[in-house]
Amino acid sequence: MPVTIRTLNKRKQDGEKFSMLTAYDATFARLISEAGVDAVLIGDSLGNVIQGRDSTVPVTLDDMVYHTQCVARGNQGSLVLADVPFLGAATLDRILDASGALMQAGANMVKLEGGAWLAEAVTVLKRNGVPACVHLGLTPQAVNAFGGYRVQGKDE
């Protein structure tokens, strides 16, 4: 049975954990999902891992759409999350465009990097049928603003 947001919400309510791994292509997506991993993330970390870049900042929406399509084709029932790339959430119009492209490429949910300032965007996405996950902690898209990789989001 495919993993859905309902599946993950039920696990959370029951105090259970769920698993998520990152993939950038159809082969790894198939292996991950066949192994029973609940969710597959297409991370903008593909800039570092696949493209050999020193940050995620140069990763484009076209890059994310392409890799999301690849992962979606290999996926065998895991929930698929795709990162909105650098500046993809700069305005509501941009986040809607980026999220729409990622969902049409095969994502079941989009992942945003940031904090409380994304609340309005999450509300707009939800209203438009786009599930969103907001990522706190290490935020690689902000590497230049923080002067390096720094962990955030450790307190309320």
N, C-alpha and C positions, 0 to 999 in steps of 0.2 A: 504494500500500500504506500502511496506517495506521502512524504512528510509535508505537512502544511503548517501554516501559522497556528491553526487550531491544535495541531499535534504538539507544537512547542509550548503553547499556552497551557495545555493540559498537563504537560510534564512539569512546568513551573508551578502550577497550582498543587500538584501532587508532591512537590519538593524533590522532583527528579532532575538530574542533569541531562544535558544533551550535548552532542559532539558536533564540531565544525572544523573543517580543514579547507585550505586554500588550494585551488586548481586554476590553471590557465589554459588548459586544452582538453580535448575530448577524451583522450586516453586516460589521463589522471582522473578526470571527472567520473568516468565509468568505473575505474578501480575503487575510487573513494566511495561512490554510492553503492556499488555492489558489496563493499565491505560493511555496509550498514551505517555509515556516517550520516548523521541526520541532516546536516547542512553543508553546502559547498559555497565558498566565497571566492569570487573573482576579485582579487585585491588589486588596487593600483600599485601594490608592491611588485607587480609585473615589470614596472620600470627598473627596479633593482635586479630582480631575479631573472627576467627574460631578456630585457633590453640592455642590461649592463650599465644602467645609469646610476648616478650617486644619490638620487632622490626620486620621489614619486611625482615631483612637480611637473616634469615634462610629459607625463602620461596624458594623452588626449582622450576626449570622449570617443572618437573613432577607434582608438586602441581598445578601450573598455568594451565597446559594442562588439568588436571583432572577437575578443576573447570570451565574452559572454555567450555569443553565438556558438563558439567552439565547445564551451563547457555544457551548454544546454543540449547540444547534440549528443554528447557522451553520457549525460546524466541518466541515471536509472531510478529516479524516485526521491532523491534528496531535495531539500529546499535549496533554491539557488539565490544567493545574494550577490549583488554587484556594487562595487564602490562607485560613487559619484566622484569624478576626478577633480583635481585642483581647480578652483574657481567655478566649479559646476553648481555650487550652491550660493554664489555671490548675490544673486537676485532671485526673486520668486519665479520670474520668467525663465531664467537659466536652469533653475532646479527642476521646473516642470518639463522643460525640453530634454534635459539630460536624463531625468527619471523615465520619461516616456520612451526615449530611445533604448534605454537599458531594459525596460520591461518588454518592449517589442522584440528585443534581441533574445529574450528567453529568461530574464531574471524574474523571480517571484517576489523579490523585495530589493529595495535599494539601501545602501549603507552610506551614511553621511558622517563626516568627521567634524566634530566641534562640540559646542556646549549649549547652554540655555538660549543663545541667540537663534538657534535653529527651531525653536518651538513653533513659531508661526509657519515655517516651511513644512514641518511635520503635519500640522493641522491641515494645510492646503493639500499636501500629498494625500493624506487619508481621505479627505473630502473627494478627491479625484480618483480614488481606488488604488492608490500606490502605497503599499506597506513600506514603512521606513524603520531603519535601525540606526540609532545615533551612537557613534563610537567615541568614547572618552578615553583618557589615558594617553598613551603615546600617539601623537597626531603628526605623522610624517609630512603631511601637506603644509604644516606650519614650521617646518625645519628652519627656514630663513628668518621667520619672525622671532623664534626662540633662540636663535644663534646656535643651533645644533639640535640633536634629538634629546628631548626632555620629557619625562613622564609627567602627565597632568591628571587631574580627576581622581586623586586619591582621597579627597575629603568632600563633604557636601558642598 
